[in-house]
């Protein structure tokens, strides 16, 4: 129990949120924001730091992140002012970012957040994209709900 208590104390003392993106960090900036090899013109907006970890595991994204700290959820009293949206707009102010990828969860709150962000970002002249969603690999059509199946058709790609 003592080691667990010491580990919790260490986390409390050393771990904080990145001043730039809102991800977890052990210093002023997280390792992703501090990495000069990351693309500065591509920004992926996620709800929580755990989403950064999931995307990083794919090794497909080489840009930078912005963590909102949640999603718009009026039923639980979470509005746009409760998220790190002002900080996002500030980051976009320098003109370096050309594309913002909105990677919020594919649920009602995530969709509301994505819609709100799209309305805020499009007038700024940046390209705004949304992660595709649809059928999972290994899934069966008979178990897909109508919304997921509809998005799969919407996001289909040409193969020939």
Buried (B, 14 or more C-beta within 10 A) or exposed (E): EEEEEEEEEEEEEEEEBBEBBBBBBEEEBBBBBEEEEBBEEBBBBBBBBEBBEEBBEEEEBEBBBBBBBBBBBEEEEBEBEBBBBEBBEEBBEEEEBBBBBBBBBBEEBBBBBBBBBBEBBEEEEBEBBBBEBBBEEEEEEEEBEEEBEEBBEEEEEEEE
